[in-house]
Amino acid sequence: MIQTLFTNIARLSIKMRIYRAVQAAQSETGELKDRELLILEILKTQGPMSMTDLLRFFPGVKQSTLSTDVKRLRSQLELVDMKVDRNDMRIHLIELSEKGEEKVKEIQDQRAKTYQPLATAIGNEPDELALLNRVVERAIDLVDREVTRHAESGDSKDIADGFSGGISQKGGRK
């Protein structure tokens, strides 16, 4: 039974990624890389922040890599701006530009459309929704723990290895 669950989770993950890719290709958000989308969404929810603060959301990512992403978002796409921190003039804060605010709204609207068929398929049965929410919350906790473990260990191993749950690439038990 657990093997079937793992297989179905993997199938759903792949199918949702394909579905999102198809939708992204049909919209202007397709020009953004995943990490760039995350940067925009983090800035939307957290507000302006320094590169050091932003880097905390990306354990294992080098500052130079993130700086390159922010530079592209600022210089080429004009989705973020930089401003000097009023409390410490040495610190530059990254914030969403007006165009960036619009882009995040577009992303959120697109995501709502993406997940609407899934919500319809799940239905509104309270007991089933409660169970599904508990399972999803456990999965979120697992991802948080694995990301933290990866960041603390400095391990160069792919973080996805921690999520295999004892399942090999071919779907058999390890």
N, C-alpha and C positions, 0 to 999 in steps of 0.2 A: 504493500500500500504506500509506504513512504517513497519507494522508488518511482511509483506512478506520479506522486505529487511532485518530486524533483523534476521528472521528465516534463510534466505539464507546466511547471513554472518556467523551465528553460524554453519550452515552445512558446509560451505566452510572451516571454521577454523578447525573443527573436521576432515574433510577429508584430509586437508593438513597436519595436525599433524599425522594422520595415515600414509599417504604417506611418510612423512619424517621419521617416526619410521621404516617403512619397509626398506627404503633406508639405514638408520643408521644401522639396523641389518645386512645389507649386506656389510657394510664397517667397517673399524677400528674406525671410529668416534663414533660408538655405545657405546664404553667403557667410553665416557665422559658424565657427567651430563650437563644439560642445562647451569647452572651457570659457569661451567668450560669452556664450549665452549665460553660463553660470555666473560669471563676473557681473553681467548686467543685472541678473536677478538678485544677487547678493547686495549690490549697491542699492537696488530698489528697496529691499527689505531692511537693510542695516543702515543706509544713509552713507554720506561721504566717509571715506576712510583712507588711511595711509597705505602704501604698498606693503608695509610690514603687517598691518592688520589684515589686509586682504590675503596675504600669503598664508595666514593661519587657517584659512578655509581650504587650502590646497596642500595638505601634508605630502611631502615627497616631491613636490614641484619646485624646481629651482627658481630663485628670484629673477634670474635673467629671462627664463621662459615666460614667467608671468608678466614681466616688464615688456616683453615683445608683444604679448597679447594686448596689454593696456595701450601700448604705443599704436598698434593697428586700430584699436577701438577709438582712439583719440584722433590720430592723424589722417587715417584713410577713411574711416567710417563716420567720424564725428559723433560718436555715440556717448563718449565721456569727455569731461573737462577736468582740468587740474586747477586747484586753487591753493593758496598758501593758508595754512592753519593760523587762525588769529591768535591762538594761545602759544604757539611755538613756530616762529617764522621759518625755522629750518625744515619743517615738515610740509610736504605737498600732499593735499588730499585729492583723491579721485572721486568724482561724482558724476552722476548721469547728466548728460546734456538734455536739452528739450527734445532733441531728436532721439536720444536714448530712452527717455521716458515713453515716447510714442512707440518705440521698438519693443519695449518690455510689455506694453499694453497689447500690442499685436501678438507677441509670443504667448501671453496669457490667454488671449481670445482663441488663438490657434490650438493651444493645449486643451482648452475647454471643449472645442470641437473634436479633438482627437479622442478624448476620453468619454465623450457622450455615448458612443455605441457600446462601450464597455459598461458604463453605468446602466444603460438600458438592458443589456444582457444579464447583469447581476440582479436587477430588480429591486424591490423595496421591502422584502421580507425582513422585519426587524431582527429576528434571531440570526438569520444568515448574515446580515450586514454587521451585526455585533461580533460574530465569530470572525468574519473576514477582517474587520478592523483590528481585532486582537492579533490575528496572524500577521497583518501588515505591520503593526506596531512592533512585534517581535522581530520581524525582518529588518525594520529600521534600526532597532537597537543593535542587532548583529552587525549591520553595516557600520554604524557609529563605532562599535568596539573594534572592528577590523581596521577601519581607517585610522583610529587612534593607535592601535597596536603597530600598524605599518609605520606611522609617523614616528613613534617612539623608538622603534627598532632600527630605523634607517635601512631596513632590509631592501635590497634591490630586486627581490622577488616580486613578481606581478601580484598586486593586491588581490586580484581575482582568485588566486590560489586559495586564499582563506575562505572563500565562499563555496568551495566545491562540495562541502558537506560529505566528503568521502566518495564522491562520484567522479569517475575518470572522464576524460574527454569523450569517450565512446558511450558513456551512459552506464557502464558497469560499476560495481563496487570496487573501490581501491583495495 
